[in-house]
Structure formats: structure tokens, C-alpha cells
Amino acid sequence: METLAVVMQEPERLTLSRLALTAPGPDDLVVDIRHSGISTGTEKLLWTGKMPMFPGMGYPLVPGYESVGVVAEAAAGLRAGDHVFVPGAKCFGDVRGLFGGAAQRVVVPASRVLKLDSTLGERGVLLALTATAYHAYPHGGAQPDLIVGHGVLGRLMARLAVVAGASPTVWELNPDRMSGAEGYQVIHPEDDKVRNYRSICDMSGDPKILDRLVQRLAPGGEIVLAGFYTDPLSFNFAPAFMREARIRIAAQFLEADQRASLRLIEDGRLSLDGLITHRAPALDADAAYRTAFTDAACLKMILDWSHSA
């Protein structure tokens, strides 16, 4: 089998290439991808070449960990025609699958996918970011009362807080991203006079933000670092010491976070509406990736693979 796939040949050089697929084993699915999302966090780091080196990192690579599709060849309890979320695949031979979801067809272990209701449609690509926000959420602790960043991840964190009965404040610098709040307020940091936030969730990825957040923290409060930070983080010790600040790092989401997020979505408690702002045919992938990474009005760009044969 072959597939058409997005391939980052090297930083800032992307092609749409036809690749041979690894033959499926007895526990593998063949999935025809309908939509794949473009991550403006992780994938942008791959695009710019700023992703820190780790095992499996290198070019050329197939990006993408936000894909939804339909099972073409089934295994392990799933049926042909089932709609599934695919968090990536490694099925492209010598081309690295990092994360491997931006392709017309993938071969993936059945244990890796999550069955979706077909009515979720293209919004299913948002399950990865929803699970990321859910994993970072301070479950059992103080509800987040300040969220930094009103991109998709920040909006999902704010919506989770509203579901939990909170009404957080969200900081945003870009006027193009100030709108869209429901049940919470979005303001510029300079317009915020509060100095006693108990739980601050940073979704911005800004490595220089810690001192500013410490200044706004209540004694014994917590700062959750939920972005991805390519540069070293530092902070002045004395202000953090006086507040007895706690700093927590949120790592990658787990399968349990996906399933918990999906329950909230399917129960109607958590809405994914209004988060996908841009769509493009997969054949226009190069332009779509550039738009996703450079246009502040683009919250989430998705590729449509349905006409890419």
C-alpha cells in the first residue's frame, strides 16, 4: 500500500509525497484519514527546527498527531466504517512518523486509536488538545483562576474551568484573539489588577513569563506550565520564596485523559464549537502550514484529505 503524506524534509521545507506503507499486522488497523489538524505548538517547533533533540527526532518526518478517519481494515474489536481518532502513526518506512498523522492513509495499532461518534466529524481532531488541557488541569486542587493565552489550548482550559463551576480570567496580548469567551473574561495583562491568583495555568509557552506570574500569585499558590518551552526558564527566587510558590509541569496527555475528555464532549458538557477557524485541502498543505504558523487569526487549521487521491 501507499499513501499521500505531508513530509517535512527539513526545517521550513514541506512537501506532499507518496510513501510506501508498512504492511499491517494482526493487531493493526488501516485507517483512511478524513481530517488532520496542524499544531501551532509542537509542529511549529518541527517546522522551525527548534524542537529539542530526543529519540526518534530527525528529518524527513511525517508530522501530525490530531487526525480523525474511518477504519478501512479492522482488528481488535473495531469494524470497517468505524470513525476513530488517530494520535499519530509510525508506518512510513525510512521516513520518520513524528508524529505521523498527517497522511491520507495510515497503519496503526488498534490499541492506539479511540472510537468516535461519527457526528463529531472534523471536531474530533481537537481531542488531542482537549486531552492536553485535561491533563494539565489542576484536578483536586484550586480551580484555575488565571489562564495565560487565548489560543485553542487556553480556550479549552477555560471551558473546562467553566464546566467545573469556575469563572477564570484569561490573559491575551493579541487583539485578534480576545473574542470568543463564554463564562469567563479575556483581558490584556496590563488591565488586570489582581495580585492573589491561587492557580495560574500558562498555556503560552513564553519562557520569560515566570516572574510576571509569580508577582500575581497568592501565598501558597500554584503555577502550571502547560506550554512547550524551547528556552531555559528562570525566575527570581525571593518573590517566589515569599509566596511559597509551587510550580508544576504538565507533560503529555495519557489515554485516560483522552477518554475522560471524550466523555465530557459526548455528554454535551464540553463544547468544541468555534475552535476550528481555517480549513484547506490536503493538496494545499504547504500554504496551510504557513498560514497556521503565521496568521494570529488562525486558531486551528485542519487539512481535508477527502479529495486527495
C-alpha positions in Angstrom: 0.0 0.0 0.0 0.9 3.6 -0.5 -0.3 6.9 1.0 0.0 10.6 0.3 1.6 12.3 3.3 2.9 15.6 4.5 6.6 15.3 4.8 8.9 17.9 6.5 12.1 17.3 4.5 14.0 19.8 6.7 13.1 22.9 8.7 10.8 25.2 6.6 10.7 22.8 3.6 7.5 20.8 3.3 6.3 18.5 0.5 3.3 16.3 -0.2 4.8 13.0 -1.0 3.7 9.5 -1.9 5.1 7.0 0.6 5.1 3.2 0.9 3.1 2.0 4.0 4.3 -0.7 6.3 2.1 -3.8 5.9 -0.5 -4.2 8.7 0.0 -6.9 11.3 -2.9 -8.9 13.0 -3.4 -6.2 15.6 -3.2 -3.2 13.2 -5.8 -1.1 11.6 -5.7 0.6 8.2 -7.4 4.0 8.6 -8.4 6.4 5.8 -7.8 9.8 7.3 -10.6 12.4 6.8 -9.1 15.4 8.6 -5.8 16.2 10.3 -5.1 19.2 12.5 -2.0 21.4 12.4 -0.4 22.0 15.8 0.9 25.6 16.3 3.0 24.3 19.2 4.8 21.1 18.7 4.6 21.0 14.9 5.7 24.6 14.6 8.9 23.6 16.5 9.4 20.9 14.0 8.8 23.3 11.2 11.3 25.9 12.5 13.9 23.4 13.6 13.7 24.4 17.2 12.4 21.1 18.5 14.8 19.8 21.1 16.5 16.5 20.1 15.1 13.3 21.5 15.0 9.7 20.5 13.3 9.4 17.1 13.8 13.0 16.2 15.1 13.8 12.7 14.2 14.7 9.2 12.5 13.8 6.9 9.4 13.2 9.0 5.6 13.0 8.8 4.1 15.3 11.4 0.6 15.3 12.9 -1.0 13.9 16.0 -4.5 15.2 15.6 -6.2 13.0 13.0 -9.7 11.5 12.5 -10.6 8.9 10.0 -12.6 5.8 9.1 -11.4 2.3 9.6 -10.8 0.6 6.2 -9.3 -2.7 7.5 -10.3 -3.7 11.0 -8.8 -5.5 14.0 -9.3 -6.0 17.8 -13.0 -5.3 18.1 -13.3 -2.4 15.7 -15.2 -2.7 12.4 -14.7 -1.3 8.9 -16.5 2.0 8.8 -15.9 2.9 12.4 -14.8 6.5 13.0 -11.6 6.9 15.1 -9.2 9.4 16.5 -5.6 8.7 15.5 -2.9 10.3 17.6 -0.2 9.5 15.1 1.4 6.6 13.3 4.8 5.0 12.5 4.2 3.3 9.2 6.3 5.1 6.6 9.4 3.0 6.3 12.6 5.2 6.4 10.5 8.4 6.8 10.0 9.1 10.5 6.5 9.1 11.8 6.9 12.1 14.1 4.1 12.1 14.8 2.8 10.6 11.7 -0.9 11.5 11.5 -0.8 13.9 8.5 -1.4 11.3 5.8 -4.2 10.1 3.6 -4.0 6.6 5.0 -2.2 5.1 8.0 -1.4 1.7 9.5 -1.7 2.0 13.3 -2.1 -0.5 16.2 -5.8 -0.8 17.2 -4.8 -0.1 20.8 -3.6 3.4 19.8 -6.9 4.7 18.4 -10.1 5.9 20.1 -13.5 5.2 18.6 -15.6 8.3 18.0 -19.2 9.1 17.3 -19.4 10.0 13.6 -21.4 13.1 14.4 -18.3 14.7 15.9 -16.9 15.0 12.4 -13.9 17.3 11.9 -14.1 18.5 15.5 -12.6 15.1 16.5 -9.1 16.5 15.6 -9.4 18.6 18.8 -9.4 15.6 21.1 -5.6 15.8 21.4 -5.6 19.4 22.6 -8.6 18.7 24.8 -6.8 15.8 26.5 -3.7 18.1 26.8 -5.8 20.7 28.7 -7.5 18.0 30.8 -4.1 16.5 31.7 -2.8 20.0 32.8 -6.0 20.9 34.7 -5.5 21.0 38.5 -7.9 18.3 39.3 -8.5 18.1 43.1 -6.7 21.4 43.7 -7.7 25.1 43.4 -9.7 25.8 40.2 -7.6 27.8 37.7 -8.5 31.4 38.2 -5.9 32.8 35.7 -5.2 31.2 32.3 -2.5 32.7 30.1 -3.1 32.6 26.4 -6.4 32.5 24.5 -5.4 30.1 21.7 -7.2 26.8 21.3 -5.4 25.3 24.4 -6.2 28.3 26.6 -9.8 28.3 25.5 -10.2 24.6 26.2 -8.7 25.1 29.7 -11.1 27.9 30.3 -14.1 25.8 29.1 -13.0 23.0 31.4 -12.9 25.5 34.3 -16.4 26.7 33.4 -17.6 23.1 33.3 -16.2 22.7 36.9 -18.1 25.8 38.0 -15.2 28.4 37.9 -15.1 31.7 36.1 -11.4 32.3 35.3 -9.6 35.3 33.9 -7.7 34.8 30.6 -4.8 36.9 29.6 -4.2 37.6 25.9 -1.9 40.1 24.2 -3.2 39.7 20.6 -6.4 41.7 19.9 -7.3 39.1 17.2 -7.8 36.5 19.9 -9.7 38.5 22.5 -13.2 37.4 21.4 -15.0 34.1 21.9 -15.2 33.9 25.7 -18.2 32.3 27.2 -18.4 32.2 31.0 -15.1 33.9 31.6 -13.3 37.1 30.8 -10.4 37.8 28.4 -8.2 40.9 29.2 -4.8 42.3 28.5 -2.4 41.6 31.4 -1.8 45.4 31.9 -5.5 45.8 32.5 -5.5 43.2 35.3 -5.1 44.5 38.9 -5.4 41.2 40.7 -2.4 40.0 42.7 -3.7 37.0 44.5 -4.4 34.2 42.0 -4.4 30.8 43.6 -4.0 28.7 40.4 -2.3 30.1 37.3 -2.2 27.9 34.1 0.3 29.2 31.5 -0.6 27.9 28.0 1.6 30.5 26.2 5.0 28.7 26.1 6.7 32.0 26.9 10.0 31.2 28.7 10.2 34.7 30.1 6.8 34.8 31.8 7.6 33.2 35.2 8.5 36.3 37.1 5.3 38.1 35.9 3.2 35.2 37.1 4.9 34.9 40.5 4.0 38.5 41.1 0.3 37.7 40.6 0.3 34.6 42.8 -1.4 34.3 46.2 0.7 32.8 49.0 0.9 29.0 48.5 -0.5 29.3 45.0 0.5 27.1 42.1 1.7 27.9 38.6 1.1 25.1 36.0 3.4 25.2 33.0 1.3 23.7 30.2 3.0 25.2 27.2 6.2 23.8 25.5 9.3 25.9 26.3 12.3 25.7 24.0 14.5 28.1 26.0 15.5 27.7 29.6 13.1 29.0 32.2 14.3 31.1 35.2 12.8 33.2 37.9 13.8 35.5 40.8 13.9 33.4 43.9 13.0 36.0 46.6 9.4 36.8 45.3 8.7 33.1 44.8 10.1 32.3 48.3 7.9 35.0 49.9 4.8 33.4 48.3 6.0 29.8 48.9 5.1 29.3 45.2 4.6 25.9 43.7 5.4 25.2 40.1 4.1 22.2 38.3 4.9 21.0 34.8 2.2 19.2 32.8 3.6 16.5 30.5 2.0 14.8 27.5 -1.6 13.6 27.8 -2.4 10.0 28.5 -5.1 7.6 27.2 -7.1 8.2 30.4 -7.1 11.9 29.6 -8.4 11.2 26.1 -11.2 9.1 27.4 -12.2 11.5 30.2 -12.2 14.4 27.7 -14.3 12.4 25.2 -16.9 11.7 27.9 -17.2 15.4 28.6 -17.7 16.1 24.9 -20.1 13.2 24.3 -22.2 14.2 27.3 -22.6 17.7 25.9 -20.8 19.3 28.9 -17.8 20.5 26.9 -18.3 22.2 23.6 -15.7 22.2 20.8 -17.6 24.7 18.7 -15.8 27.8 17.3 -12.3 26.4 17.7 -11.6 25.3 14.1 -11.2 28.6 12.1 -9.4 27.5 9.0 -9.7 24.6 6.6 -7.7 23.6 3.5 -7.5 20.7 1.0 -4.6 18.5 1.9 -3.2 19.2 -1.6 -2.6 22.8 -0.3 -0.7 21.6 2.7 2.4 23.8 2.3 0.3 27.0 2.2 -1.9 25.7 5.1 1.0 25.1 7.4 2.4 28.5 6.7 -0.9 30.1 7.4 -1.3 28.1 10.7 2.1 29.3 11.9 2.0 32.9 10.9 -1.7 34.1 11.0 -2.7 35.1 14.5 -6.4 34.9 13.5 -5.9 31.2 12.7 -6.8 29.3 15.9 -6.9 25.8 14.3 -6.1 24.8 10.7 -7.2 21.4 9.5 -6.4 19.6 6.3 -9.2 17.8 4.4 -7.9 14.5 2.9 -11.2 13.5 1.3 -10.3 14.7 -2.2 -6.5 13.9 -2.2 -6.5 10.7 -4.1 
